[in-house]
Amino acid sequence: MARLWLHLCICLQIPGFSTNLLLSKTPRRILAQTNDKIEILCELKTEHAGVYWYRWSQEKQNFTFLVFSNPFGKAIYGTNISEDKFSVPGASSRTSYSLHISNLHASDNGTYYCSISQSSQLLLGSGTQLSVVDVLPPKTTQAPLSKKPMRCVTKSKAADKKGACSPLVWVPLATSVLVLLLSLVPTAHRLHRLRRRLWLRVHRQ
């Protein structure tokens, strides 16, 4: 009967269906390298005297009972489950449990669930998907963004900061002086002709 309830609960935990809000698993996905060791955490919303750990194989479409653990570190293992590979340390509280998996291989791929027994039913968490590979992909690193705030500087302020020798200052000034000089050329020429006429009149008299 318990196996029937477990099978029904696991079917409801397949992505796209509802999950049980009494349990939460961290992390949701793990990508690990062969022969590494990982830890899966199970957080309960209410205190409980122990949790069951199961693995769901998508390839084989079956589940395997791994181990039952209580807060005192006492463990009851499933059939043909290695105690060296799966370990359950004593829990710090009745709401937090963990499962350690060592010497990882491709056969360990699957979704791992923690479960509690309540009202003759096995309630499962959201599950942690484990993928074991021979070589981990390289991590992409990005240059840290500068936290220094940017300041907007107006043209007038920029000119003040760059000094009087800045092209922003002397180019417009030189252009204005040149235009002024060119406008004075006709005036100077007329004054010169006027002075010459006056000089001629004075000497003729």
Residue pairs with C-beta under 8 A, 6 or more apart in sequence:
1 120
2 122
5 120
5 121
5 122
6 54
6 63
6 115
6 122
7 63
9 20
9 115
9 121
9 122
9 123
9 124
10 54
10 56
10 63
10 113
10 124
11 17
12 18
12 19
12 124
13 19
13 20
13 56
13 111
13 113
13 124
13 125
13 126
13 127
19 124
19 125
19 126
19 127
20 123
20 124
20 125
20 126
21 45
22 44
22 45
22 46
22 116
22 118
22 123
22 125
23 42
23 43
23 44
23 45
23 114
23 115
23 116
23 123
23 124
23 125
23 126
24 42
24 43
24 45
24 125
24 126
25 40
25 41
25 42
25 43
25 112
25 113
25 114
25 125
25 126
25 127
25 128
26 40
26 41
26 43
26 128
27 40
27 128
28 126
28 127
28 128
28 129
29 128
29 129
29 131
30 38
30 40
30 128
30 129
30 130
30 131
31 131
31 133
31 136
32 38
32 104
32 130
32 131
32 132
32 133
32 136
33 104
33 132
33 133
33 134
33 135
33 136
34 104
34 105
34 106
34 132
34 133
34 134
35 103
35 104
35 105
36 104
36 132
37 100
37 101
37 102
37 103
37 104
38 100
38 101
38 104
38 130
39 98
39 99
39 100
39 101
40 98
40 99
40 101
40 112
40 114
40 128
41 96
41 97
41 98
42 51
42 96
42 97
42 98
42 99
42 114
42 125
43 95
43 96
44 51
44 94
44 95
44 96
44 97
44 116
45 95
46 95
47 93
47 94
47 95
48 94
48 95
48 116
49 70
49 71
49 94
50 68
50 69
50 70
50 71
50 97
50 116
51 68
51 69
51 97
51 114
51 115
51 116
52 65
52 67
52 68
52 114
52 115
52 116
52 117
52 122
53 65
53 66
53 67
53 68
53 69
53 86
53 88
53 99
53 112
53 113
53 114
53 115
54 63
54 64
54 65
54 66
54 112
54 113
54 115
54 124
55 63
55 64
55 66
55 108
55 110
55 111
55 112
55 113
56 62
56 63
56 110
56 111
56 112
56 113
56 127
57 63
57 64
57 109
57 110
58 110
58 111
59 109
64 78
64 81
65 78
65 79
65 81
66 77
66 78
66 81
66 86
66 99
66 112
67 75
67 76
67 77
67 78
67 81
67 86
67 88
67 99
68 75
68 76
69 75
69 88
69 91
69 97
69 99
70 91
71 90
71 91
71 93
71 94
72 90
73 88
73 89
73 90
73 91
75 83
75 87
75 88
77 83
77 86
84 102
84 103
85 101
85 102
85 103
85 108
86 99
86 100
86 101
87 99
87 100
87 102
88 97
88 98
88 99
88 100
89 98
89 100
91 97
91 98
97 114
99 112
99 114
101 108
101 112
101 130
104 130
104 132
105 132
106 132
108 130
108 132
109 130
109 131
109 132
110 129
110 130
111 127
111 128
111 129
111 130
112 127
112 128
112 129
112 130
113 124
113 125
113 127
113 128
114 124
114 125
115 122
115 123
115 124
115 125
116 122
116 123
117 123
153 161
155 168
158 168
159 166
159 168
159 169
162 168
162 169
163 169
164 170
